[in-house]
């Protein structure tokens, strides 16, 4: 698995994109968490682009879920763009993250794990 690379890009409309490439595992969890928090602090809308992932473990998936819940609590939005990345989709599905409805905390119906186009 390649080393994780995290790049924040501010778009002209004031949103943030966090481009994630390489592998995100427990070893990179602290850096990934900090990048997610910084992006959420900086913008009302955050897009996490995981199209360049070569691997992700349960820790990375849990951090995405937690970041989404933090965004909702702050009145912000967090979206995942996977670009059809089979590694990301297979990992999320295999870990049981793909859902048909959001979790009980998902009052805004914006769960990042609900099936549909990303």
C-alpha positions, 0 to 999 in steps of 0.5 A: 500500500502506498503512503497516504497523501492528504492535500487540502484545496479551497474552491472559489465558492469557499468550500474545501476539498480534501484529496486523499491518495495512497493508503489510509490505515491506523498508522495515518489516522492521526494525520487523517483526523487532523486534516478532516478537522482542519477542513471542517474548521475552514469551510461550511462544505467539505468534499473528501475525494478518495478516488486516489485511495489504494487502501483504507482500513476500518480506522479510516472509515470510522474517521469519515463517519465521525467527521460527517457527524461532526459536520452535521452537528456544526451545521456544515456538510461533508460529502465523499467523492470516490470516483468509482474507486472499487477499493474504497467501495469494496472496503466500505461494503465489506466492513458493513458501512454501506446502508439504505438509511442513515444512522439515528444521528442522521436527522438531516438525511445526509449519511455518507454511507447511504447507497447512491452516487458519490 
